[in-house]
């Protein structure tokens, strides 16, 4: 060994790692010598953080400079033989931390599925240096013998032996007597899925031996049946190598025609052998030899060609196509061409509800090249998609907002469908990012093209397209021979005067539902509020059901017979009498989807109704079950919240009914008109999507003359845009400004108010009065027993150094939080609040 190689071996390496903690810095750990050759950037490692915590960390940089302010601890374990996180991802994590004003560890924590993070489980071991058995109680002596016998025990196992549910005091006693050692056994959460398989033992793979075996057991028909069934799946006579793959054991054990005991006998005799095989949790689509193509209409073909042309000059293109224009077919065409160019594709959708229909369409085209990634998948299923990308199994992924964090290394095309949707915005925890905006940055990093699609684009995206920052392609005709629906505005004031209202239904709407049922057609009813009623109220003393933790009313849920807070989750039993005055005259006020469903069942007894809202879609397969029932015409009327507005495509829906539209339009928020137009247009677009029936949209309103309703009826997005963009310019709102919202939270209102005033005053001093608004209480000013106060910062896009202002804000926030007299104060920073 020469002197140079000896010198290289003596170099001590250190690694800067990202930890999943809200601390704005990296941490340096020492690399064990045996790990030096294998450790690379992007690998996950296990490290000790503090005295007792063991965490998964991400290696960001490897170097030979020790930290100056502390002694670096050793990395405990290397989890990856090859990096599971790419350089592109690390760059994205850093950009998001800087832009959204949070710690890079918070981004890392959200980005990685929890199945890729280790858990630490406390274990108990006997202390070999313990020499004072006389100090132990009888119970403790018994337990120490058990610990010695087993080598180690978990808290839970010790509790079972001690016949106690809570063993904390017992463990504390044993620790104080130094009888036991507590340590952490590290386990990675992800475990590959395995299934039991069987195959012929090696002596019987040869043709002669197998023939001898068949002759020797020819009288035992049950065993022969199993052997013949195995050979039908794996014809080893023709190809002995097929035997290595084996056959799933469940095929034999779950068959009515085969004997499980006969199989067990064959395994016991050594004729078959059982083994475990790893399988994917993601259901494989039928393999595709070549990518299938879709047939485009002339309008779709023109849009596809225009997008291609614009991509030569623009990195981002907005596809503005009316509802039912066939944007999905254009997306499929573009994806097919991208995959033929051997690049990766990411297709983002705002809601899982949308994936149910679109995924099945895309799988028919792209087969097992496509991975699916969303929050209703288990941790292990999400890990398999993650690892599938790293290993090259998937070239194309469809998913919700968290899919932007996947480990792409050759991304060529990103599609953001329904780009206007607020579901793309993450509110808690940090980073409070918008997936559409992050997708644009991700495309820039990969030099990939980004296509935004919507029938009702966000004003920001449409402004960017109109001003030339993005390309713009428009589709103005519905696919095929389908036409836009007819609209009927129902004046509820007049209908009530005439006595034409039953419960929440006008007679016009009820008659349309009945007619649709008679014609074998389906209807969708939209009410943007779940539950049975928003609150209960006493008719005698005006008591209102309110949450004890938040300044909101408790929503009445009839099926569960409970009052529920939709902010903190608090639940209460429904009172039989008024808790305030004892009156029995307590009634429901307002209405939600559950009440509409219940009333419809009473008013139209023959109806088959299904509800789709957050309460009915909590389980993994709930969306797909509801949609399948509706698609198969097992349901006449689908009642739902925003979920029914988003991209669902049903052949037989000819009517849409809209409730409570005035509350949507008059919501006190600067985006209210834009959001109401988007929601109403989207839900209207569910009606009459096929040529056989012209759709009808019935809107119940107390003010039919509202200008926005005329825009919706005319499908005039441009009129809405021109009016709203002028108002935004006049009052200084996006897209002409950037917003940062600071929310001060504390259990004590005075503490929160004092801190908010000091923070606002400090920012106003340097930014000016016109740029700092507040502090003001939001609509809901107490959540989870914390009072909230908002400060809104408006920054012109052209005149202000955005990065410098963010540094100033962070300094002021840190100063407020550093004051130890304000314990438990929290300040949430939301950049680009939705």
Secondary structure, 3 states (H helix, E strand, C coil): CCHHHHHHHHCCCEEEEEECCCCCCCEEEECCHHHCCCCCCCCEEEEEECCCEEEEEEEEEEECCCCCCCCCCECCEECCCCCCCCHHHHHHHHHHHHHCCCCHHHHHHHHCCHHHCEEEEEEEEECCCCCCHHHCCHHHHHHHHHHHHHCCEEHHHHHHHHCCCCCHHHHHHHHHCCCEEEEEEEEECCCCEEEEEEEECHHHHCHHHHHHHHHHCCCCHHHHHHHHHHHHHCCCCCCHHHHHCCEECHHHHCCCCCCHHHHHHHHHCCCEEEEEEEECCCCCCCCCCCCCCCCCCHHHHHHHHHHHHHHCCCCEEEEEECCCCCHHHHHHHHHHHHHHCCCEEEEECCCHHHHHHHHHHHHHHHHHHEEEECCCCCHHHHHHHHHHHHCCCCCEEEECHHHHHCCCCCEEEEEEECCCCHHHECCCCCCCCEHHHHHHHHHHHHCCEEEEEECCCCHHHHHHHHCCCCEEEEECCCCCCCCCCEEEEEEHHHHHHCCCEECCEEHHHHHHHHHHHHCCCEEEEECCCCCCECEEEECCCCCECECCCCCCECEEECCCCEEECCCCCCEEECCCCCCCCCCCCEEEECCCHHHHHHHHHHHCCCCCEEEECCCCCCCCCHHHHHHHHHHCCCCCEEEECHHHHCCCCCCCEEEEEECCHHHHHCCCCCCHHHHHHHHHHHHHCCCCCCCCCCCEEEEEECCCCCHHHHHHHHCCHHHHHHHHHHHHHHHCCCCCEEEEEEEEEECCHHHHHHHHHHHHHHHHHHHCCCCEEEEECCCCCEECCEEEEEEEEEEECCCCCHHHHHHHHHHHHHHHHHCCCCCCCEEEEEECCC
